[in-house]
Amino acid sequence: MSDSTKLWYFENIDLFNLLCPHKIEGIEDEHPMTQFKKEEFVYFAEEASNYIYMIAEGRIKIGSYLEDGKESVKAILGKGEIFGELALAGEEKRQDFAQAMDSGTIVCPMTLEDMQNLMSENKPLSFKMMKLIGLRLRKTERRLESLVFKDARTRIVEFLRDEANERGKKVGYETMIPSHLTHKDIAALTGTSRQTVTTILNELREKNIINFDRRKILIRDMELLA
């Protein structure tokens, strides 16, 4: 995992603090926070891409539906993260849906026009947003390649390595991943089943490669996680 990929999550946190309309004098009243119930949609595919969204509380699932009606989950984002950013890359209509995963999920919308104005006045911000878009597209491409060419165990292990590189915090020689993802969530993101995720995580724990609970995943040895 490159250093640039490792930075995207933390840059996203900075962007939230910088871009949340309630922190920007003059536009805070124009962009009220919106609360969503569990499984309520923020937007659907084919809707106009007029807003960029920042998550203040809860989690948002980004996905699409395949021709057979099955759901394809592309990302699960949490507090401090941004979504809907493809509007800045010329997306006129949403390609995916965005759905709240928790009761009381709160998002801050910002109009595309306001975001573009801020970016035109702030070149470092513009660079960060374009970098974020590029890194997320690369991550999606890697995930699609993994789904096509790699088996379930490899996909789950690589998912853990990616999470460790992107969100992990060093605790001595170990890496702790603060996790808001259930086994069902990991299964959706890796194109596997919840049972398969549970089996493989338990296998890795028995080998003392990882440990986990509902709040975190602890990787004891990154080199052994292969």
C-alpha positions as CSV (number, residue, x, y, z in Angstrom):
1,M,0.0,0.0,0.0
2,S,1.5,3.4,-1.0
3,D,1.8,6.3,1.4
4,S,-0.6,8.3,-0.8
5,T,-3.3,5.7,-0.4
6,K,-2.7,5.5,3.3
7,L,-3.4,9.3,3.6
8,W,-6.8,9.4,2.0
9,Y,-8.9,8.6,5.1
10,F,-7.1,11.1,7.3
11,E,-7.2,13.8,4.7
12,N,-11.0,13.1,4.6
13,I,-11.3,13.9,8.3
14,D,-9.5,17.2,7.7
15,L,-11.8,18.0,4.8
16,F,-14.8,17.4,7.0
17,N,-13.6,19.9,9.5
18,L,-12.8,22.3,6.8
19,L,-15.9,21.9,4.7
20,C,-18.8,21.2,7.0
21,P,-21.1,24.2,6.2
22,H,-21.7,24.8,9.9
23,K,-18.1,25.7,10.3
24,I,-18.1,28.2,7.3
25,E,-19.3,31.7,8.1
26,G,-21.9,32.9,5.6
27,I,-23.3,29.6,4.3
28,E,-24.1,27.7,7.5
29,D,-27.8,28.7,7.4
30,E,-28.2,27.6,3.7
31,H,-27.1,24.0,4.4
32,P,-29.0,22.5,7.4
33,M,-27.9,19.1,8.8
34,T,-30.3,16.3,7.8
35,Q,-31.0,13.3,9.9
36,F,-31.9,9.9,8.4
37,K,-33.4,6.7,9.8
38,K,-31.8,3.4,9.5
39,E,-32.0,2.1,5.8
40,E,-33.4,5.5,4.6
41,F,-31.8,6.6,1.4
42,V,-29.9,9.9,1.1
43,Y,-30.1,9.6,-2.7
44,F,-30.8,7.0,-5.4
45,A,-29.0,6.2,-8.6
46,E,-30.0,8.5,-11.5
47,E,-30.8,11.4,-9.2
48,A,-29.1,14.7,-10.1
49,S,-25.6,15.1,-8.5
50,N,-26.1,18.5,-6.9
51,Y,-24.6,18.0,-3.5
52,I,-21.5,16.8,-1.7
53,Y,-22.2,15.2,1.7
54,M,-20.3,15.1,5.0
55,I,-21.1,12.5,7.7
56,A,-21.6,14.1,11.1
57,E,-22.9,10.9,12.9
58,G,-23.6,7.3,11.9
59,R,-22.6,5.3,8.8
60,I,-23.5,5.5,5.1
61,K,-23.5,2.7,2.6
62,I,-22.6,3.4,-1.0
63,G,-23.7,0.8,-3.5
64,S,-25.6,-0.2,-6.6
65,Y,-28.0,-2.9,-7.8
66,L,-26.9,-5.5,-10.4
67,E,-29.1,-6.6,-13.3
68,D,-30.4,-9.6,-11.2
69,G,-31.4,-7.3,-8.4
70,K,-28.5,-8.1,-6.1
71,E,-26.9,-5.4,-4.1
72,S,-23.3,-4.5,-4.7
73,V,-21.7,-2.6,-1.8
74,K,-18.8,-0.3,-2.8
75,A,-18.1,1.5,0.4
76,I,-19.2,1.9,4.0
77,L,-18.3,5.3,5.4
78,G,-18.4,6.6,8.9
79,K,-18.3,9.8,10.9
80,G,-16.0,12.5,9.4
81,E,-16.0,11.1,5.9
82,I,-17.3,12.6,2.7
83,F,-19.4,11.1,-0.1
84,G,-21.1,12.2,-3.3
85,E,-17.7,13.7,-4.4
86,L,-17.9,12.4,-8.0
87,A,-20.2,15.4,-8.7
88,L,-16.9,17.3,-8.8
89,A,-15.5,15.0,-11.5
90,G,-18.4,15.7,-13.9
91,E,-21.0,13.2,-12.7
92,E,-24.3,14.7,-13.6
93,K,-26.5,11.8,-12.3
94,R,-25.7,9.5,-9.4
95,Q,-24.3,6.2,-10.5
96,D,-24.8,4.7,-7.0
97,F,-27.2,5.0,-4.1
98,A,-26.3,6.3,-0.6
99,Q,-28.2,4.7,2.3
100,A,-28.1,5.3,6.1
101,M,-27.0,2.2,8.1
102,D,-27.8,3.5,11.6
103,S,-30.7,5.2,13.2
104,G,-29.9,8.9,13.8
105,T,-27.4,9.1,10.9
106,I,-26.7,12.9,10.3
107,V,-25.2,14.3,7.2
108,C,-24.2,17.9,6.2
109,P,-25.0,18.6,2.5
110,M,-23.1,21.3,0.6
111,T,-24.2,22.4,-2.9
112,L,-21.9,21.6,-5.7
113,E,-21.8,25.3,-6.6
114,D,-20.6,26.3,-3.0
115,M,-18.0,23.5,-3.1
116,Q,-16.7,24.6,-6.5
117,N,-16.5,28.2,-5.2
118,L,-14.5,27.2,-2.2
119,M,-12.1,25.1,-4.3
120,S,-11.6,27.9,-6.8
121,E,-10.5,30.2,-3.9
122,N,-8.4,27.5,-2.2
123,K,-5.9,25.6,-4.4
124,P,-4.7,23.2,-1.6
125,L,-8.3,22.3,-1.0
126,S,-8.9,21.7,-4.7
127,F,-5.8,19.5,-4.8
128,K,-7.0,17.5,-1.8
129,M,-10.4,16.9,-3.3
130,M,-9.1,15.8,-6.6
131,K,-6.6,13.5,-4.9
132,L,-9.5,12.0,-2.8
133,I,-11.5,11.3,-5.9
134,G,-8.5,9.6,-7.6
135,L,-7.6,7.5,-4.7
136,R,-11.2,6.3,-4.2
137,L,-11.5,5.4,-7.9
138,R,-8.2,3.4,-7.6
139,K,-9.6,1.6,-4.5
140,T,-12.8,0.7,-6.4
141,E,-10.7,-0.6,-9.3
142,R,-8.6,-2.8,-7.0
143,R,-11.7,-4.2,-5.3
144,L,-13.3,-5.1,-8.7
145,E,-10.1,-6.8,-9.7
146,S,-10.0,-8.7,-6.5
147,L,-13.6,-9.9,-6.9
148,V,-12.8,-11.3,-10.4
149,F,-9.4,-12.9,-9.8
150,K,-9.0,-13.7,-6.1
151,D,-10.6,-16.3,-3.8
152,A,-12.6,-15.4,-0.7
153,R,-9.8,-15.9,1.8
154,T,-7.5,-13.7,-0.2
155,R,-10.1,-11.0,-0.5
156,I,-10.8,-10.9,3.2
157,V,-7.1,-10.9,4.1
158,E,-6.4,-8.1,1.6
159,F,-9.4,-6.1,3.0
160,L,-7.8,-6.4,6.5
161,R,-4.5,-5.2,5.2
162,D,-6.1,-2.3,3.4
163,E,-8.0,-1.3,6.5
164,A,-4.8,-1.5,8.6
165,N,-2.8,0.7,6.1
166,E,-5.6,3.2,5.8
167,R,-7.0,3.5,9.3
168,G,-4.7,1.5,11.5
169,K,-2.9,2.9,14.5
170,K,0.4,1.4,15.8
171,V,0.2,-0.1,19.3
172,G,3.7,-1.3,19.9
173,Y,4.5,-3.9,17.2
174,E,0.8,-4.4,16.6
175,T,-1.8,-2.5,14.5
176,M,-5.2,-1.6,15.8
177,I,-8.0,-0.9,13.4
178,P,-10.9,1.0,15.0
179,S,-13.8,-0.8,13.3
180,H,-17.4,0.1,12.8
181,L,-17.9,-2.9,10.5
182,T,-19.8,-6.1,11.4
183,H,-18.9,-9.4,9.8
184,K,-21.9,-8.9,7.5
185,D,-20.5,-5.5,6.4
186,I,-17.1,-7.1,5.7
187,A,-18.8,-9.8,3.7
188,A,-20.7,-7.2,1.6
189,L,-17.5,-5.3,0.9
190,T,-15.5,-8.4,-0.1
191,G,-18.2,-10.3,-2.0
192,T,-18.3,-13.2,0.4
193,S,-20.7,-14.5,3.0
194,R,-20.9,-13.6,6.7
195,Q,-20.2,-17.2,7.6
196,T,-17.0,-17.2,5.5
197,V,-15.8,-14.0,7.1
198,T,-16.5,-15.4,10.6
199,T,-14.7,-18.6,9.7
200,I,-11.6,-16.9,8.3
201,L,-11.4,-14.3,11.1
202,N,-11.6,-17.1,13.7
203,E,-9.0,-19.0,11.9
204,L,-6.6,-16.0,11.9
205,R,-7.3,-15.5,15.6
206,E,-6.6,-19.1,16.4
207,K,-3.2,-18.7,14.7
208,N,-2.6,-15.6,16.8
209,I,-2.3,-13.4,13.8
210,I,-5.3,-11.1,14.7
211,N,-7.7,-10.5,17.6
212,F,-11.0,-8.7,17.4
213,D,-14.1,-7.6,19.2
214,R,-17.1,-5.4,18.2
215,R,-15.1,-2.2,18.4
216,K,-11.7,-3.1,16.9
217,I,-9.5,-5.5,15.0
218,L,-6.0,-6.0,16.3
219,I,-3.4,-7.3,13.8
220,R,-0.6,-8.8,15.7
221,D,1.8,-9.3,12.8
222,M,1.3,-7.6,9.4
223,E,3.8,-9.9,7.8
224,L,2.0,-13.0,8.8
225,L,-1.3,-11.6,7.5
226,A,-0.8,-12.9,4.0
